[in-house]
């Protein structure tokens, strides 16, 4: 799966691996981000390509389901 450009302006959600705090950023941010500092625990969190694939796949399924319903 690729990182769909259709989700570039869609808010996607990711949870910190250390504290579980969820945050949202546009898909375009996730495409270029490699790491961020969590607002909850102040730790640096890496975002791997596998993480990005999971984030985009989760939101693509949610969008597809929303269009079916």
N, C-alpha and C positions, 0 to 999 in steps of 0.2 A: 504494500500500500504506500502511496505517496502522501505528502502533506498537501492536501487539496487547497488550491487558491480560492475555492468557493467559500472557505471558512476564514478567509483573511480578515474580514470585518466582523466576524462573529465572536462574542465573548466565550472563551473556553475556560474551564475550571481545572485547577490542579491542586493537589494537596501536598503539603510539606511532608517529606518522608520522616522527619524528626519529631514534629509536634502535631501533625495532622491538620494544621490550619489550611483552610481552602482559600484560594484567591482566584480572581478572574482577570484575564488579559485577552486582547484580541489574538486571533490565530496568527496574524502577521508577526506579533511579538514572539510567540512560541517558535515560529519558524527560524528566527535568528538568535534567540536566547540560548545561551549555554549554561548559565548559572544565574542565581538571584539570591538576595539576602531575604530570608523569611522575616516578615513583620512580627510574627508570633514569638519565635525562639531566637531570632537574630543570628541564626547560623546560615552559612553559605550552602546552598543546595544546588547540585548539578542536575541539569535536565539533559538526559541522553537522547539519542535519536530514537531508541526503543520507547522511551517515555513519551516522546512526541507522537510516535505512531499510535500508541495507546490512547493518548488524549484526542487526537484527530479522529480515530476510529470510533471512539465512544460518542463524540459529538456528531459525527456523520450518521451513525445509527439513530441517534435521538432526532436529528433533523429529518431523516427518512421516515421514521415512525410518525412524526408530527404531520408530515405531508400526507400520510396514508389515512390518518384518523380524521 
